[in-house]
Structures are given as C-alpha cells and as structure tokens.
Amino acid sequence: IEDVAEELEPRHRYRIRATIYVERDSQKGIIIGEGGATLRRIGEGARRAIEELTGAPVYLGLWVKVRRNWTKDERSLREFGFERG
C-alpha cells in the first residue's frame, strides 16, 4: 500500500465592494436599469476583468448612490482621486 499525499494550494478569494456615484436620481435609474439588468452587466464585466488580473475568484458587490454635483465639487473630486488641471 502506497501513501499518496496531495498538496492543495490555497486559492485566494477577493471580496470587493464598490460604489458608483452619480449626480442625479435619474442617472441612478439608468445605471441600475430595468430589474437591475444594467448594473448586473456592469458587475459581471468588471468581475471577469478583475479575475483575469488576479487569477482568483472575485465577489464584487456594487451599489449606486447619488451625490449631488460631485463633478463640480473640488473636495469630492479629490476624494475620488481626480485632480483638476
């Protein structure tokens, strides 16, 4: 009888939660889409791209929130990583 040892390589799993900010309620509806279809399509594409980059499974949770006039607010732009030139 031969002992067989199998080595299992641990596979990392990433859990990402992200928020998509829009300026108006009407934009929120557009991003979410009917029954959440558009948001689901956005999430699936992003998840696949992240999995390709990391080589590991990814859980991606997306939320859509309204932050009025964030594109005109210097503080919000800095918070989101944008700088005006």
Backbone bond lengths (Angstrom), bond angles and torsions (degrees), N, CA, C in turn:
res aa  C-N    CA-C-N  psi(-1)  N-CA   C-N-CA  omega(-1)  CA-C   N-CA-C  phi
1 I - - - 1.457 - - 1.520 107.81 -
2 E 1.293 113.84 132.64 1.456 119.93 -177.53 1.526 109.37 -109.62
3 D 1.327 116.26 132.30 1.464 120.61 175.77 1.521 108.50 -80.83
4 V 1.286 115.21 131.26 1.467 120.02 178.89 1.521 107.75 -114.89
5 A 1.304 114.94 122.56 1.468 119.87 177.76 1.522 107.93 -107.00
6 E 1.291 114.97 125.18 1.459 119.95 176.36 1.515 108.65 -104.81
7 E 1.282 114.54 134.91 1.462 119.06 178.59 1.521 108.15 -101.51
8 L 1.294 115.23 120.72 1.459 120.44 177.86 1.516 108.97 -101.11
9 E 1.285 114.66 122.61 1.453 119.34 178.63 1.524 108.61 -85.68
10 P 1.332 117.43 123.37 1.469 118.30 -179.75 1.521 110.38 -63.23
11 R 1.293 115.23 136.70 1.458 120.08 -179.75 1.522 108.18 -107.80
12 H 1.296 115.14 122.93 1.461 119.98 179.65 1.520 109.61 -73.09
13 R 1.301 115.37 147.58 1.456 121.98 176.88 1.524 106.39 -127.41
14 Y 1.304 116.31 128.62 1.455 120.87 -179.26 1.517 110.29 -98.55
15 R 1.318 115.10 139.96 1.464 121.76 176.60 1.530 106.06 -121.01
16 I 1.314 116.03 114.84 1.466 121.74 -175.70 1.522 108.53 -121.83
17 R 1.302 114.94 131.87 1.468 120.93 174.15 1.518 107.19 -120.16
18 A 1.314 116.36 127.96 1.462 120.70 -176.07 1.520 110.20 -135.75
19 T 1.317 114.84 150.31 1.458 121.45 178.52 1.516 109.02 -117.58
20 I 1.313 115.98 132.40 1.463 122.98 173.71 1.525 106.23 -99.56
21 Y 1.339 115.92 118.70 1.466 119.78 -179.48 1.522 110.24 -96.91
22 V 1.316 115.73 135.82 1.458 123.23 174.59 1.525 107.77 -125.83
23 E 1.342 116.20 167.07 1.462 119.39 -176.69 1.531 114.01 -93.99
24 R 1.337 116.69 -22.48 1.467 119.46 -175.49 1.525 110.83 -136.05
25 D 1.326 115.32 154.15 1.463 121.30 177.93 1.530 111.50 -57.40
26 S 1.332 116.47 -37.25 1.467 119.34 -179.20 1.533 110.95 -63.81
27 Q 1.321 116.91 -34.98 1.467 120.35 177.85 1.528 110.64 -68.34
28 K 1.315 116.11 -35.35 1.464 120.61 178.69 1.528 109.50 -60.58
29 G 1.326 116.45 -44.24 1.458 120.57 178.43 1.520 112.50 -62.23
30 I 1.316 116.67 -37.10 1.465 120.86 179.23 1.525 110.32 -65.90
31 I 1.325 117.14 -44.59 1.469 121.58 -178.92 1.530 110.86 -65.90
32 I 1.317 117.05 -41.45 1.465 120.26 -179.16 1.529 110.43 -71.45
33 G 1.331 117.01 -43.28 1.460 120.91 179.67 1.514 111.92 76.10
34 E 1.316 115.55 173.65 1.456 121.20 -177.50 1.528 110.31 -67.18
35 G 1.322 115.33 120.26 1.465 120.33 -179.64 1.522 113.52 65.20
36 G 1.333 117.56 17.90 1.460 120.98 179.33 1.521 114.02 82.72
37 A 1.344 116.98 10.30 1.468 120.93 -174.04 1.527 113.07 -62.42
38 T 1.313 117.97 -42.88 1.466 120.21 -177.71 1.521 110.89 -68.48
39 L 1.320 116.68 -44.85 1.467 120.37 178.64 1.527 110.35 -62.28
40 R 1.301 117.23 -39.43 1.467 121.53 178.17 1.540 110.12 -61.98
41 R 1.340 116.80 -43.66 1.465 121.12 179.15 1.529 111.06 -64.27
42 I 1.328 116.96 -41.45 1.466 121.41 176.78 1.527 109.65 -60.71
43 G 1.329 116.17 -47.42 1.461 121.30 -178.65 1.513 113.26 -63.06
44 E 1.324 116.84 -41.81 1.464 120.14 -179.51 1.525 111.06 -63.96
45 G 1.326 116.37 -43.20 1.465 120.09 178.85 1.522 111.97 -64.14
46 A 1.325 115.74 -43.77 1.467 120.34 179.73 1.526 110.74 -65.85
47 R 1.328 116.71 -42.59 1.464 120.65 -179.87 1.525 110.97 -61.16
48 R 1.333 116.85 -44.67 1.472 120.07 178.97 1.523 111.03 -61.28
49 A 1.332 116.67 -42.76 1.468 120.48 -179.73 1.528 110.78 -63.62
50 I 1.325 117.01 -42.12 1.469 120.75 179.33 1.525 110.23 -66.35
51 E 1.327 117.56 -40.03 1.460 120.62 178.55 1.526 111.29 -63.70
52 E 1.328 117.19 -36.78 1.465 120.54 176.28 1.523 111.02 -64.13
53 L 1.326 116.69 -40.49 1.467 121.12 -179.94 1.523 112.32 -69.22
54 T 1.322 116.59 -40.39 1.464 120.16 -173.92 1.522 113.46 -93.65
55 G 1.325 116.94 -22.74 1.454 120.32 -176.30 1.520 113.07 71.22
56 A 1.316 116.64 20.10 1.463 121.00 -177.49 1.529 109.29 -138.09
57 P 1.326 116.63 157.22 1.462 119.73 177.42 1.530 111.59 -64.65
58 V 1.310 115.61 148.04 1.466 121.37 -176.60 1.524 109.76 -132.49
59 Y 1.334 115.56 133.65 1.457 120.95 166.71 1.523 105.08 -100.98
60 L 1.322 117.49 124.62 1.458 121.87 -179.17 1.512 108.94 -121.61
61 G 1.320 115.83 113.97 1.457 121.87 176.24 1.508 109.14 -102.43
62 L 1.327 117.31 124.89 1.466 121.31 -178.77 1.519 111.02 -116.73
63 W 1.308 115.25 139.68 1.456 122.53 174.71 1.514 108.00 -128.30
64 V 1.314 116.20 151.20 1.468 122.06 176.55 1.518 107.18 -119.14
65 K 1.337 115.41 125.24 1.466 120.55 -179.38 1.524 110.11 -129.98
66 V 1.316 114.10 150.25 1.466 120.81 177.62 1.522 108.74 -93.83
67 R 1.328 116.27 126.82 1.461 122.69 170.12 1.522 105.56 -130.26
68 R 1.295 114.35 101.32 1.462 121.11 -173.02 1.533 112.14 -57.66
69 N 1.335 114.47 132.80 1.476 123.91 174.26 1.533 113.97 55.24
70 W 1.327 118.51 31.85 1.463 119.03 -178.22 1.527 112.31 -65.41
71 T 1.339 117.74 -26.13 1.467 119.24 -179.04 1.525 112.41 -73.87
72 K 1.319 117.60 -11.80 1.469 121.80 178.94 1.528 112.28 -108.47
73 D 1.326 116.47 0.18 1.455 121.89 -176.27 1.533 110.05 -104.03
74 E 1.336 116.40 113.31 1.467 121.40 -176.64 1.531 112.35 -56.31
75 R 1.313 116.53 -40.94 1.476 120.21 -179.20 1.525 111.17 -63.61
76 S 1.326 116.96 -44.53 1.466 120.93 178.36 1.522 110.66 -64.15
77 L 1.324 116.79 -42.87 1.462 120.04 179.08 1.528 111.18 -59.55
78 R 1.317 117.46 -43.95 1.472 120.45 177.33 1.527 110.82 -63.87
79 E 1.333 116.41 -42.35 1.465 121.25 179.79 1.531 111.21 -59.45
80 F 1.327 117.21 -36.92 1.453 121.90 -179.28 1.538 112.78 -87.23
81 G 1.334 116.80 0.31 1.458 119.98 175.35 1.513 114.95 91.88
82 F 1.334 117.45 14.27 1.464 121.33 178.75 1.518 109.48 -102.31
83 E 1.327 115.13 145.63 1.469 120.52 174.38 1.506 107.79 -128.30
84 R 1.285 114.94 137.38 1.481 119.18 176.75 1.512 108.24 -84.80
85 G 1.328 114.89 135.88 1.461 119.47 -178.04 1.481 114.39 -103.32
